[in-house]
Amino acid sequence: MRVAIIGAGLSGLACAHELERLGIFPDVFEERSRPGELFPHVGGILQIMNRPVRNQLEFLKKEYHLQAKPLSAWKKITMHAPSVTRVVKSRNFGYFFERGQGSSSLETQLANSIKSRITFNCRANYSELAKEYDYVVVATGNRAVAATLGIWKDTFTTMVRGAVVLGKFNTEELIMWVNTDYALGAYAYLTAFSPDRGSLVLIHANTSPEDMERHWTTFLKKERLEYQVVESFLLSHIAGTVYPHQVGNILLVGAAGGFMESFLGFGAVSSMRSGVLAARAMVKGQPFAKVSDKLDQEMRRSVRLREILNTMKNEDYDRLVATATFPIMKHINYNTNLPVLNFAGNILELVRASVDWEKKSILPPVPENPHKK
Ligand SMILES: Cc1cc2nc3c(=O)[nH]c(=O)nc-3n(C[C@H](O)[C@H](O)[C@H](O)COP(=O)(O)OP(=O)(O)OC[C@H]3O[C@@H](n4cnc5c(N)ncnc54)[C@H](O)[C@@H]3O)c2cc1C
């Protein structure tokens, strides 16, 4: 069986890794000269996103045969809402990973774990490859192919402004800011590569590059952040849902296949999972839709959470941060294994004080597949 994978990002590399394990050596095409995003940053994988999984690294190793070394364990979160600041600590919020093209980045680690040939500096065309190969895996990290195939629906658009900064940092901590004055429908966060090198990121919904610079300046000024900036980046990101995830012999994985948790924009674990599931579907000759159905449902549920987040006001954020750190909530959120995201829609709506008691149900339903309407 001949398989072409377009994109040596997390989903494409995870797919190649699983194919190799099943005896197939794909051809991987990557338009950049190395694996990984062009800008370095520190990303987290958050335990709460994958409950009842207790430890995502063990889960990825056991269920998906993927192994990677994190920068550090994630043990502390400092949350800044406009008028409320709270700190929570736990033995295991998750892990921090270096992202980008560095020698320890998650992408570099995955690339080093495969034997298949990666052809760099090659912008591949999916329709050409589909004629030549038995399967083509689209792992391009963007909506272009799915939109051309007519199977993509936008869910939200954000602008991301980030920087590598110098200062003093706790490598086990994530500091988060929620404030509509500069991060409408999203948030800002600080993580650390090392005790003296940090990664500062601001995300804002639907804005222009010019306005994003203004939001960045407001953010730094308002939060009195005076770090020395050594590297900066700006990018726009369009997230969406995809249905179906397979058209003929073309399978779409990772962000290109809509496998991204819309709630907080976490896509690392879901991208790798979708890549592995695509490999299994191809080798076993099963429809990818069937193999990835559970993951797909998780993604759709997170879209609903994001929709609520998009309407939050500053007073809602104050209430949310205060509520999330009530002793009972703290215990449920951080010391149990309960799948709190299943209830999160209700909690967010309660916090937003726009609750319609008549219509409430305990478990939020998985939203309808928008592509089926
Ligand atoms: C600033 C930032 C912070 C983030 N933080 C987190 C976080 O903390 N936790 C988390 O879980 N997720 C995070 N994410 C999201 C996560 O990084 C993505 O969901 C994930 O990388 C998507 O993986 P992917 O394989 O789908 O795409 P990508 O990793 O984007 O890889 C796609 C690859 O395809 C290549 N490519 C594209 N088109 C072609 C073509 N035609 N031919 C050849 N190659 C092509 C690209 O060059 C790229 O290398 C963050 C994202 C950003 C931008």
The ligand as an SDF file (V2000), in Angstrom:
LIG
                    3D

 53 58  0  0  0  0  0  0  0  0999 V2000
    0.6990   29.9270   19.0120 C   0  0  0  0  0  0  0  0  0  0  0  0
    0.0310   28.5960   19.1460 C   0  0  0  0  0  0  0  0  0  0  0  0
   -0.0730   28.0250   20.3990 C   0  0  0  0  0  0  0  0  0  0  0  0
   -0.6860   26.7720   20.5570 C   0  0  0  0  0  0  0  0  0  0  0  0
   -0.7370   26.2290   21.7920 N   0  0  0  0  0  0  0  0  0  0  0  0
   -1.2600   24.9980   21.9540 C   0  0  0  0  0  0  0  0  0  0  0  0
   -1.2540   24.3910   23.2280 C   0  0  0  0  0  0  0  0  0  0  0  0
   -0.7880   24.9740   24.2160 O   0  0  0  0  0  0  0  0  0  0  0  0
   -1.7750   23.1380   23.3490 N   0  0  0  0  0  0  0  0  0  0  0  0
   -2.3010   22.4630   22.2730 C   0  0  0  0  0  0  0  0  0  0  0  0
   -2.7490   21.3290   22.4400 O   0  0  0  0  0  0  0  0  0  0  0  0
   -2.3480   23.0460   21.0580 N   0  0  0  0  0  0  0  0  0  0  0  0
   -1.8320   24.2810   20.8620 C   0  0  0  0  0  0  0  0  0  0  0  0
   -1.8540   24.8630   19.6270 N   0  0  0  0  0  0  0  0  0  0  0  0
   -2.5320   24.1490   18.5220 C   0  0  0  0  0  0  0  0  0  0  0  0
   -1.6360   23.0530   17.9350 C   0  0  0  0  0  0  0  0  0  0  0  0
   -0.3360   23.5530   17.7550 O   0  0  0  0  0  0  0  0  0  0  0  0
   -2.2160   22.6180   16.6000 C   0  0  0  0  0  0  0  0  0  0  0  0
   -3.5420   22.1830   16.7950 O   0  0  0  0  0  0  0  0  0  0  0  0
   -1.4030   21.4790   15.9790 C   0  0  0  0  0  0  0  0  0  0  0  0
   -0.0690   21.8690   15.7650 O   0  0  0  0  0  0  0  0  0  0  0  0
   -2.0130   21.0810   14.6490 C   0  0  0  0  0  0  0  0  0  0  0  0
   -1.2360   20.0530   14.1100 O   0  0  0  0  0  0  0  0  0  0  0  0
   -1.3710   19.6970   12.5740 P   0  0  0  0  0  0  0  0  0  0  0  0
   -0.5110   18.5350   12.3090 O   0  0  0  0  0  0  0  0  0  0  0  0
   -2.7860   19.6160   12.1970 O   0  0  0  0  0  0  0  0  0  0  0  0
   -0.8120   20.9960   11.7950 O   0  0  0  0  0  0  0  0  0  0  0  0
    0.5960   21.6920   11.8820 P   0  0  0  0  0  0  0  0  0  0  0  0
    1.3100   21.3620   13.1350 O   0  0  0  0  0  0  0  0  0  0  0  0
    0.3260   23.1320   11.5640 O   0  0  0  0  0  0  0  0  0  0  0  0
    1.4280   21.0610   10.6780 O   0  0  0  0  0  0  0  0  0  0  0  0
    1.0470   21.2420    9.3320 C   0  0  0  0  0  0  0  0  0  0  0  0
    2.2920   21.0920    8.4610 C   0  0  0  0  0  0  0  0  0  0  0  0
    1.9030   20.9880    7.1020 O   0  0  0  0  0  0  0  0  0  0  0  0
    2.8050   21.7410    6.3010 C   0  0  0  0  0  0  0  0  0  0  0  0
    2.1080   22.0330    5.0420 N   0  0  0  0  0  0  0  0  0  0  0  0
    0.9970   22.7920    4.8720 C   0  0  0  0  0  0  0  0  0  0  0  0
    0.6270   22.7630    3.5710 N   0  0  0  0  0  0  0  0  0  0  0  0
    1.5150   21.9770    2.9260 C   0  0  0  0  0  0  0  0  0  0  0  0
    1.6470   21.5390    1.5630 C   0  0  0  0  0  0  0  0  0  0  0  0
    0.7690   21.8850    0.6040 N   0  0  0  0  0  0  0  0  0  0  0  0
    2.6930   20.7380    1.2360 N   0  0  0  0  0  0  0  0  0  0  0  0
    3.5830   20.3530    2.1690 C   0  0  0  0  0  0  0  0  0  0  0  0
    3.4990   20.7300    3.4750 N   0  0  0  0  0  0  0  0  0  0  0  0
    2.4650   21.5180    3.8440 C   0  0  0  0  0  0  0  0  0  0  0  0
    3.1110   22.9380    7.1780 C   0  0  0  0  0  0  0  0  0  0  0  0
    4.3140   23.5640    6.7660 O   0  0  0  0  0  0  0  0  0  0  0  0
    3.2150   22.2970    8.5460 C   0  0  0  0  0  0  0  0  0  0  0  0
    4.5200   21.8550    8.8500 O   0  0  0  0  0  0  0  0  0  0  0  0
   -1.2410   26.1030   19.4320 C   0  0  0  0  0  0  0  0  0  0  0  0
   -1.1380   26.6860   18.1640 C   0  0  0  0  0  0  0  0  0  0  0  0
   -0.5120   27.9110   18.0180 C   0  0  0  0  0  0  0  0  0  0  0  0
   -0.3980   28.5000   16.6340 C   0  0  0  0  0  0  0  0  0  0  0  0
  1  2  1  0
  2  3  1  0
  2 52  2  0
  3  4  2  0
  4  5  1  0
  4 50  1  0
  5  6  2  0
  6  7  1  0
  6 13  1  0
  7  8  2  0
  7  9  1  0
  9 10  1  0
 10 11  2  0
 10 12  1  0
 12 13  2  0
 13 14  1  0
 14 15  1  0
 14 50  1  0
 15 16  1  0
 16 17  1  0
 16 18  1  0
 18 19  1  0
 18 20  1  0
 20 21  1  0
 20 22  1  0
 22 23  1  0
 23 24  1  0
 24 25  2  0
 24 26  1  0
 24 27  1  0
 27 28  1  0
 28 29  2  0
 28 30  1  0
 28 31  1  0
 31 32  1  0
 32 33  1  0
 33 34  1  0
 33 48  1  0
 34 35  1  0
 35 36  1  0
 35 46  1  0
 36 37  1  0
 36 45  1  0
 37 38  2  0
 38 39  1  0
 39 40  1  0
 39 45  2  0
 40 41  1  0
 40 42  2  0
 42 43  1  0
 43 44  2  0
 44 45  1  0
 46 47  1  0
 46 48  1  0
 48 49  1  0
 50 51  2  0
 51 52  1  0
 52 53  1  0
M  END
$$$$
